[in-house]
Amino acid sequence: MPLPLWKDPWLMRITSVRDAVAPISSAIANAYIDFSKMTASVVAVTVEDGAGRSATGYGFNSNGRYAQQGLLRERFIPRLLEAPEAALVHADGGFEPAGGWAAMMRNEKPGGHGERSVAVGTLDMALWDAAAKLAEKPLWRLLADRYRGGEADESAWIYAAGGYYYPGKGEAALVEEMQRYLDLGYSVVKMKIGGAPGTPLRDALKEDVGRIEAVLKLLGGDGSRLCVDVNGRFGLHAALAYGAALEPYKLRWYEEPLDPLDYATHATLAEHYRGPIATGENLFSMVDARNLIRHGGLRPDRDILQFDPVLSYGLVEYLRTLAMLQEHGWSPRRCVPHGGHQFALNIATGLGLGGNESYPEVFAPFGGFADSTPVQDSRIRMPDVPGIGFEAKSALWAVMKGL
């Protein structure tokens, strides 16, 4: 097969970008929203390296935010296709996603991140998938080589996120769900709380304590194996009331009890609740993350930061966030990204984070990891597949390959 006329081994170019919308609808609900009409954007970005080699990278947006087709087609895909070729070359000679990221953010004002961070993050995922494929490496290995002196974790800690509210779902069904996660190899699980709208606080708290105790009984009474998630629903009064009730159980963490942007109230809660607090999944930039660290009262010896790389402008921005955290005395091991996707799992392994979320039963086919990667004691080893590894997850690849 003849090589194309355009040949320059020192240049890269993006030759095509395609997008589609896929449903991830489900009857489940958390304390704030239901997912009955949820959608996701799926993208494919093809990169050519100037010597005739090409790779197609794939991406999608994390759950909890809807498809971004308008933003993608009107602003970010056209800009990405115009990215300067020289800017797409990394110092190691491989593909540089940051060059594409800079092109996408041209003519964008700072602040007011809205949904654009999700659109950019979706394309960023595809750019990193393509970069690793051109390097003929798994993404976790590429990241370790570029940013961690070649050191990658042997495995990643993961936990099973579930315990959503569902019509007619009582304690018995909740316990059965958690048992399925244990049977899959998870030792740490997460459940939703605070999802009884209109119910007096005292009654809602009593109901949730009963649900928590039922799951703890399954876990042998070990609170370090259970996380609870409020999805930002509480005000300070409810957060303090729940915190006082939860503290004796010594749970793994108390997640997103407050509005994610209410830093002062987080600081007040942290003064009263001695256990670990987890938050950050709904902060979508390094600057917002920095404000949380500066003003949220969080404690670097125990609290967990859940910034999702895809929702927050992608890995290019996430690298800036990790650098900021280091400057403020936080270890990357305190980072456990939201999203339950293979992209964040590669990042956790390659950059030495504290772990990653997992969705064994929800948000199919986007939740979960490669088919051939069993979970053992809430840890998972990465497959040696070039790129992010979508091709090794058959249900997800069936959606992506159409692009």
N, C-alpha and C positions, 0 to 999 in steps of 0.2 A: 504494500500500500504506500503510495508516494507521500512524502511529507508535505505539509502546506508550504506555500511560498514564504509566509511570515515565519522567520526563524531568528531568534535571538535568545540564547540561553540565559541572558542576564535580565530578561524582562518577563513579566507575567501579564496576562490580561483576562478579564472576565468576559466570556463569550455569550453567555445566556443566563437568564434568571426566570424561573417559572414559579407560579404560586397557585394554590388551591385552598378551599375551605373544607374542613372535615368536621363532622359532628362528634362530640364527646358527651352527648346528653345522657343523663341518668336521673333516676328518681330520688337520689340521695340529697341530703341537705346538711349544711353546718349551722352554726349559730346565727349566721348572717344571711346566707343566700342558699337557693336551691340550684341544682345543676341541670334542670330539665331542658333548657334551651342553650346550653353551652356549646360553643364551637371553638375550633382552633385553626390557625393558618399553618399550612405546610408549604415549604419552599424548596427549590432545587437550584443550586448555583454551579455552573460549569466554568472551570478555570483551565486555561491553557498556558503552558510554561515557556513557550517560545521555541522549544525544540521538538514540537509535535506531540508532546505528551499532554493529556488532559485528565481531569478528575471532576466528578460531580459530587458536591457536598449537599447534604440535606439538613433541614431544620424545621422546628415547629415551636409554637409558643406554649409556655407552661399553662397548666390548668388554673382556672380562676379568673382568667382574662379572655375576652372573646377574640375571634378572628380579626385580623388587622388589614383586610384586603384593600380598603380605601387608602390608608396611609402607605401601604406597600406600593401600590400601583401609581399613586399620584406623585409621591416624593422619593421614596427610598430606593426602589428598584431602578428608576431612570438614573439617579445619581450614581448608584453602584456600577451601572454599565459604563459610566463615564469616568471611572476611577483611573488616574494616571498609571500607566504600566510600570514605571520605575518605582512608584510608591508601594507596589505590591510585592516587592522583593525584600526578604528578610536578610539580615547580615550573614546568615548561614547559607544563603543561596536559595532557600526555599520560599514558599509563598508566605506573605505577610498580611494577615487579616486586618491589622491596624490601618493599612492603607485604604482598604475598602471602607472601614468604619469612618475614617476621616472624610471620605468622599460623601458618605451618606449623611453626615452631620453638617455638611456645608450649608450655609444660610439658615441655620437653626439657632435661635436665641437660647441663652442659658435659662434654667429654671422652668417651672411649669411643665414637668415631664409628661404628665398625662399618659396617653397610650403610645406615644411615639417610642418610648423606651422599649416597649414590647415588640413593636415592629422592627426596630433596629436589632434588638436582641435575637429575634427569630432569624434574620439574615446572618447575623454574626455567627450563630451556631453552624449554619451551612458553610460559611467561610472557613471555620476551623476544621470541619469535617473534610473539606477539600484540601486544606493545607496538610493535614496528616496523611491523607491518601496520596498526595503528590510526593510526600516524604517516605511513603511506603512503611508507615509506622502507625500503631494505635495512637490515638490522641493523647492518652495519659503518658505514653513514652515521649512523644514530641514535647509536651509541656515540661516533663521532668528534665529533658535534655536542654531546653531553652532557658528555663527559669530556676532550676533546682540542682544544677550541677550533675544531672543524670540520675539523681536519687528519686526513686518512686516507691510508694508504699507497696508491700506485697499483697495487701488486701485492703478493702475499705469496710468500715463499720457502717451498717445500715439498720434502720428500724422500720417496722411495718406500720404505715399510717392508715387508719381506717376508723371504725367506730362512729361512722356518720349516722345521723338521724334518718329514719326511713319509715314510711307509714306503717304502723302496726308493729314496729320493732321494739321489743321489750328487753329486759335484762338477759333472758335466756338466749335470745338470738344474738345479742351483743357478745356474750361469753362464747357461744358457738363460733362466731366470726374470729374472735381472738385465738381460739383453739386451732382454727385452721392455719393461722399465721405461725403459731408455734410448731405445727406439723410441717410447715414449709421450711423450718430452720431458723426462724426469727426467735430471739430471746427477749427483745424489747419491742413494745407495741405502743401505739398512740390512739387515743379516742377523743371524740368531741364532747364538750360540755357547754353549758350556757344556752342551749337551744330550745328553750321553752318560752317563746315570746308571749307576753301578756300574763304570764304566771307570776304571782307574788314572789319576791326574792327568796323568802324563807322556804316556800314550797319547792321552787326550782332547785335551790341548794340541797334540800333534803332528797329530791329525786336524783340529782347528780351524785351525791354522796353514796346513795344506794347502788348506782351503776358502777361507780369507782370501786366500791368494796366488793362487788361481784367479780369484777375483773381481777382485783388484787388476790382474791381467794384462789382464782385459777393460777396466778403467778406465785403462789406460795407465800403471799403476804409481802413480797419484796417490792417496795415502792420504786426502787431504782430501775425496775423493768417496765414502768408505766409512765408515759407522758400524757398530759391533758391539754387540749387546745380550745380556746375560746373564740378564735377568729376575730378578735378586736371588738367584741360586742359590749364589754362592760364599761361603765363609768367607774370612778374611783371607789365609790361606796360599795358597789357589787364586787369589784376586784379585791378590795380589802376583806370583805366578808368571806368570799370564797378562799382567799389566801389563808385566813385564819383557820378555816375548816380543813384545808388541804395540807397545811404544814406538818401536822403529826404523821402523815403518811410517808413523808420523805420521798416524794415523787421525783422521777428523773428530771422533769421540768414542767413549769406552768407557762403555757405558750400563748402569746399574743393576747393577754387579758384586756388590753386597752387599745384605743385608736392608735395606729402605728406612728402618727405624727405628733401625738401629745407627749412630748418628751418630759415636761415637768411632772406630769402625773405618773409617768413611769418611775421617775426619781423618787417620788413619794412612796409608791408601792415598794420599791427596792429597799427603802428604809425600814419597812415593816415586815416584808416577807423574806425570810432568811434562805429559803430554798432557791434553786436555779430558776431564772426567768429566761424564756426564749422568745425572740421577736426579730423583726427585720424583713420578713418575706414581702411586705408591701412598701418597702422603701426602694426607690428605683434609680438611685444614682449614688455616686461616691459622696457627693456633698450632703445628701440626706442621711446617708450612713454616718458621716462624720458628725452631723448634728446630734444623732442618737448617742454617739460615743461621748461627745462633749457635754450634753445636757440631760441625757436619759438616766443618769445614776446607775448604769449597769456596772457589774463587777467582773473584771477580767479573770478572776479566779474560779468563777462558777457559771456565769451566764452564757447563753448560746445565741449566736448570730446567724440568722437564716436567710440572708440575702440570696435571691434567686438570680443566677447569672443571666438567664434568658429574659426575665422580666425587667432587668435593670441594665439595658443597653448591651448586654452580652459580656463575653469574657474580656474584651479589651477594657471595658470599664471596670470589671470585677478585679482585674489586676491592679488598677489604681486603688480600689477599695482595700485590697489586701495590703498594699504599701502604706496606706493611711493607717490601717489598724496597727501595723507594726510600729509606726511612729508614735502611736498612742499607747503602746505597751500591751497590745493584744496579740496572742498567738493565733496563727491560722487554725490551730486545733480547736479553737472555740467556734469555728465556722462549720455549720452543718446545713448546707443549702436546702431550701424548699424546692419542690417540683417533682421529685421522684423519677427523673429522667436520666438517660445514659450520658448526656452531656455533662451534667453536674457530677455524675459518678466518675467520669474520666478526670474532671478537674480535681475532685477530692483526692483521687489516687495520685495524680501527677504532681499536684502542688502541696500535698501533705495537709489536707484539711481534716477536721474532726470526724467526718463521716458524711452520710447522705440520706435523704428521705427515700422511702420506697412505697409504692402503691401496688400491692399484690393483686387486689381485686377491683380497683376502681380506676376510672379514666383510661380505659382500654381504647385503642391499643397503645396509647402513648406512655402509660405508666408501666413500670417494671423494666427488666433488663434483658440481656441476651438469653436465649432459650437454654444454652448449655452452661449456665453459670449458677450452680446450686448455692443456696445460702446455708451456712453452717455457723451456729451460735451468733447470728446477726452479723456475720462477716461474709464478704463476697470477693472472689478473685476475678481479675479482669481478663477477658479473652484477648488473645493475640491476633486481633482483627484490625486491618488498617482503617484509620478514621475513627469515628465515634463508635461504630459497630452496629449501626441500624440493620445492616444486611443479615446480622446474626439473630435478629428478633423477627421471626417470620410474620407475625400478625401486623407489626408496624411496617415492615418492608413491603407488605402487600399494598399498603396505602401509599407509600412513598414512591415506589417504582413506577407508578403511573405518570409521574412527572418527568 
